[in-house]
Amino acid sequence: MSNKIYDCAIIGGGVAGLTLSIQMANLGYKTILFEKNKYPFHKVCGEYVSNECYDFLKRLGIKLDEMNLPFIDEVKITSPKGYFFHEKLDLGGFGISRYKLDYELFKKALESGVEVFDGTKVNDVEKNDNYKITTKEDIFYSKIVCGSFGKHAQHFLKSKNEGDFLAVKYHIKTDFPNNLVELNNFYNGYCGISKIENDEYCMCYLTTVENLKNSNNNIKEMEKNILYKNKNLKKYFNEAEFLYDKPVTISQIYFGKRKTSSSNIILLGDSAGTIAPLFGNGMSIAMRASFELSKRLDKYLKNIISFKQLEYEYENVFNNMFLSRINRSIFLQKIFGKKYMTDLIIAFLSKNTYITKKLIAKSHGDIF
């Protein structure tokens, strides 16, 4: 057990936790981060990042300009019956795998002075004068704890949400435009495809646990029975070169606003609110939340504001910036992927480009 007291402890080392840790270290705070997996590792994600956070990542020291990443400025959305709309993305984004992005952030965190314990699961957090953080290997103490542990709530939180969705991700090689992100709808789900680094493509889909159960809990059977009914998806599955022996998966996904704090732990990223990927930019929201939270943690650790004021200020800025995007994505998810409705909506949007452009614009935030 160490007698050292950290200024800030972060549980979860995805893009939210890693970017927060770098910012806190750059502000001069003793920062520790726990991640249950060992870097680098794959993670279920659409791997399209809005350009709203491109400059932010560069300010943190991530050399995006040197990575030869694909820039994506068009979107195409298809229905099972072949209706589609194809539009420009005004702000656009870039493609990068979580394997690469998280690893680059991990290396930058170490370089910035963050003490990173990867391959380390946090078993318990207790709040006394300071926070007591218990892992299998040791006990740590910190003045504040932030949780960025992803879509699943941790057992030491009092509030938990479990959802009825699962996500499946492949990396593939295929013949596909470098500047396009395509979302292909099927019954109770949709599948995105876009380019990442090294001439590879991310193909990631979201669907219901019910779809899997109705296919004998067999992913391949579900893909043939349901996803193949969209001719684009059937083509990709039949013609692409799959680069994994098996896909990366996650289940029990919940979409919606959670809380920005729970059990005296400040939450960010998917722990605070998971945005549905159709017309959503979860990674950008996670990074923007870390940017806003770091400013308020700085004030708290300098005794300018109380913990209650920290909770209040952070919740307000989170709701003002992200809640409408989260709610909008959930509404769109409820109507896309449904029998008949998806075809009707996409056929309508293909003929009403003004409405389509408005919807697409609202899926991206402002550059920060």
CORBEL-V696237 format. One line per field, one symbol per residue. ss: DSSP state (a for helix, b for strand, c for the rest). psi: psi as a letter, one per 30 degrees, with the letter a starting at -180 (. if undefined). burial: b if it has 16 or more other ideal C-beta (glycine too) atoms within 10 Angstrom, else e. A space follows every 50 residues. Layout:
ss->???
psi->???
burial->???
This chain:
ss->ccccbbcbbbbcccaaaaaaaaaaaaccccbbbbbccccccccccccbbb aaaaaaaaaccccaaaccccbbbbbbbbcccccbbbbbbbbbbbbccaaa aaaaaaaaaaaaccbbbbcccbbbbbbcccbbbbbcccbbbbccbbbccc ccccccccccccccbbbbbbbbbccccccbbbbbbbccbbbbbbbccccc bbbbbbbbaaaaacccccaaaaaaacaaacaaaaaaaaacbbcccccbbb bbbccbbcccbbccbbbcaaacbbcccccccaaaaaaaaaaaaaaaaaaa acccccaaaaaaaaaaaaaaaaaaaaaaaaaaaaacccccaaaaaaaaaa acaaaaaaaaaacccccc
psi->kkfkjlekkkjkhaeeeeeeeeeeeffgkjkkkkkflkklllkkkfgkkk ffgeeeeeefgkiefgfhlkkjgkkkkllegfklkjlkjeeaalkklfee eeeeeeeeeeefgkjkilgjkkflkkjbelkjjkleelklklfkkkkhga fkllffkekkkkagllkkklklkljkkfgkkkjjkljhllkkklkalhhl kkjklkaleeeeefhhhjeeeeeeeeeffjeeeeeeeffljkflellklk lhkkklkblfkkhgkkklbfffkkkkfjhlieeeeeeeeeeeeeeeeeee fggelleeeeeeeeeeeeeeefeeeeeeeeeeefflgkkeeeeeeeeeef fifeeeeeeeeffkalk.
burial->eeeeebbbbbbbbbbbbbbbbbbbbbbebbbbbbbbeebbbebbbbbbbb bbbbebbeebebebeeeebbebeebbbbbbbebbbebebebbbbbbbbbb bbebbbbbbbebebbbbeebebeebeeeebbbbebeeeebbbbbbbbbbb bbbbebbeeebebebbbbbbbbebeeeeebbbbbbbbbbbbbbbbbbeeb bbbbbbbbbebbeebeeebeebbeebbbebebbbebbeebeeeeeebbeb bebbbebbbbbbbebbbbbbbbbbbbbbbbbbbbbbbbbbbbbbebbbeb beeebeeeebbebbbebbeebbeebbebbbebbeebbeeeebbebbbebb eeeeebeeebeebbbeee
